């Protein structure tokens, strides 16, 4: 009975449902799991299954029956796929290899000194004023400048890139708008690629200029798709995570004090924020073949949400799953995905968070949020966000 009641309430689950908040959704997921319902069901957007169990999601993340070709977001919209994620094999591997030209195991170390310079310059930019909005003045520009470093773009073009990202994110669910957003990205990307063909450099845009797909140079659409993916996967996610991290750490005086006393604890704080507050609740798959998961039939054609936010609070894997613990051992959260589509940028994202927090707490240890403990909100595409973080501190000269 309890099972049936919680499933009825989860039938309304969607980030698009104005009645649903991230907090309510997490409480419902917890109730469903406790009621013995690890595969829940929403009837929103044509209906989809919600995988709440950590082990289930890990298992299905390398199963080709769970296809990404219909897109990783819902509702399904006619727009160019975001590579590599929105391709199944064998195309997925071709795209993933292309992305590895720009984001590999060495990228994080390579760009860290530059990211630190950017972070320090941003802090110095607002230090004298005694106040800032940590979203606008820090969480947005830090990852944006990091993406400029990866792509090899002049940081002065950061504002232009931000506008292209905003336009893309606002239009991923709107075919007409998406076509215009991809068109603008194509124009931007093709001009940069042509410039690198004339004057090669050591950057991702030069790799794209030289890259081949099926034995021919990349076409205009493929360049736009690559730009769109890097801006959504690499920039928007990191901005949201940086916001969540600053919000969580600065809303907890004891955590902030511990990190100032021992900055070596910062990576543990970053992992706890990743676990408890992933930038998206989860992403979708469509079944290419029928599978049984935990006794529930996921039939060919069904939609399925891999719900990382719920998996990361699975009590079978994490002790006291709702608590923020700096001493958590083996924090094996799924926020960077798992298996076939595991995030290529995870080391870069972790480095941006660590460097951001190291420099902010070192330079402005007295920084306080005007409104700690804010509520998270859903925006389009089930992103879980906080829109602004006003903060104050004693002004210092640069
Ligand atoms: C907080 C920051 C980030 C989070 C939470 C995040 C999360 C994810 C997740 C969950 C996936 C898997 C998608 C799926 O299974 O459907 C993914 C894939 C991917 N991410 Fe990230 N990401 C972040 C930052 C980055 C950055 C900075 C980059 C690049 C510089 C990046 C590049 C990619 C790429 C290329 C893929 C596609 C992998 C594939 O499909 O084979 N990500 N990311």
Boltz pocket constraint, residues with backbone or C-beta under 6 A from the ligand:
constraints:
  - pocket:
      binder: B
      contacts: [[A, 68], [A, 72], [A, 83], [A, 84], [A, 85], [A, 86], [A, 92], [A, 96], [A, 99], [A, 103], [A, 150], [A, 229], [A, 230], [A, 233], [A, 234], [A, 235], [A, 237], [A, 238], [A, 241], [A, 278], [A, 279], [A, 283], [A, 284], [A, 334], [A, 335], [A, 336], [A, 337], [A, 338], [A, 340], [A, 341], [A, 342], [A, 343], [A, 344], [A, 345], [A, 346], [A, 348], [A, 349]]
      max_distance: 6.0
